Amino acid sequence: MDTTWTKEEFTTYVLLFVAHCNHIETKEESDYIISKIDEKLYNKVHTEIVMDGDEDIKLNKIKEYLEENKYTEDEKKQLLSDIKDVIFADGTVDHSERKVFMFLKKILD
């Protein structure tokens, strides 16, 4: 499992994971993520998310990266804020999004 990402690549991976957690990536979610990074990085990481397929693989990659890399409290707060913004980007929050948010909040705390 390759998790040799930059922090920007990791953040993009997490945000795309959140956008895909309910199997529907809305235009609003995509637009929000692209507003945070450049489109080339978005496309690169988007391909990785799609290729990873299984949710457990994605979660394990996220956990592994966080175990191997130090995040300051401010960086964790910013990432959680960005996650919330992706979740609320389309104006609705479903059960899958709530579940993923609570899980990510737990591993980031």
C-alpha positions in Angstrom: 0.0 0.0 0.0 1.6 3.2 -1.2 1.1 6.2 1.1 4.1 8.3 0.2 2.0 11.3 -0.4 2.7 15.0 0.2 0.4 16.6 2.7 -1.5 18.2 -0.2 -1.9 14.8 -1.9 -3.1 13.3 1.4 -5.6 16.1 2.0 -6.9 15.7 -1.6 -7.2 11.9 -1.0 -9.2 12.4 2.2 -11.5 15.0 0.6 -12.1 12.8 -2.4 -12.7 9.8 -0.1 -15.4 11.9 1.7 -16.9 13.0 -1.6 -17.1 9.4 -2.7 -18.3 7.8 0.6 -21.9 7.8 -0.5 -21.0 6.7 -4.1 -22.1 10.1 -5.4 -19.6 12.8 -6.1 -21.6 15.9 -6.7 -20.4 18.9 -8.8 -20.5 21.0 -5.7 -18.2 18.6 -3.9 -15.8 18.4 -6.9 -15.8 22.2 -7.3 -15.0 22.7 -3.6 -12.1 20.3 -3.7 -10.7 21.9 -6.9 -11.0 25.3 -5.2 -8.5 24.0 -2.6 -6.0 22.4 -5.1 -5.0 22.5 -8.7 -7.0 20.4 -11.2 -4.0 18.3 -12.2 -3.6 17.1 -8.6 -7.3 16.5 -8.4 -7.3 14.3 -11.5 -4.3 12.3 -10.3 -5.7 11.6 -6.8 -9.2 11.0 -8.3 -7.8 8.2 -10.4 -6.1 6.7 -7.3 -9.4 6.9 -5.3 -11.3 5.1 -8.1 -8.6 2.5 -8.5 -8.5 1.8 -4.8 -12.2 0.8 -5.0 -12.8 -0.8 -1.6 -13.6 1.5 1.3 -11.5 -0.5 3.7 -8.4 0.0 1.4 -9.0 3.7 1.4 -9.5 3.9 5.2 -6.3 1.8 5.8 -4.3 4.1 3.6 -5.6 7.1 5.5 -4.8 5.5 8.9 -1.4 4.4 7.7 -0.5 7.9 6.4 -1.6 9.5 9.7 0.5 7.0 11.7 3.6 7.7 9.7 3.2 11.5 9.5 2.9 14.1 12.2 0.0 16.5 12.0 -0.2 19.6 14.2 -3.4 20.4 16.0 -4.0 23.3 13.6 -3.5 21.0 10.6 -6.0 18.5 12.0 -8.5 21.3 12.7 -8.1 22.6 9.1 -8.5 19.1 7.6 -11.7 18.5 9.7 -13.0 21.9 8.5 -12.3 21.0 4.9 -14.0 17.7 5.4 -17.1 19.4 6.8 -17.1 21.8 3.8 -17.0 18.9 1.3 -19.8 17.2 3.2 -22.0 20.3 3.2 -21.0 21.4 -0.3 -24.1 20.0 -2.0 -26.5 21.2 0.8 -27.4 17.7 2.1 -25.7 15.3 4.5 -26.6 11.6 4.4 -25.9 8.7 6.7 -22.7 7.6 4.9 -21.3 11.1 5.1 -22.1 11.4 8.8 -20.5 8.0 9.5 -17.3 8.8 7.6 -17.0 12.2 9.3 -17.3 10.7 12.7 -14.7 8.0 11.9 -12.2 10.6 10.4 -12.8 12.9 13.4 -12.0 10.0 15.7 -8.7 9.1 14.0 -7.7 12.7 13.7 -8.3 13.4 17.4 
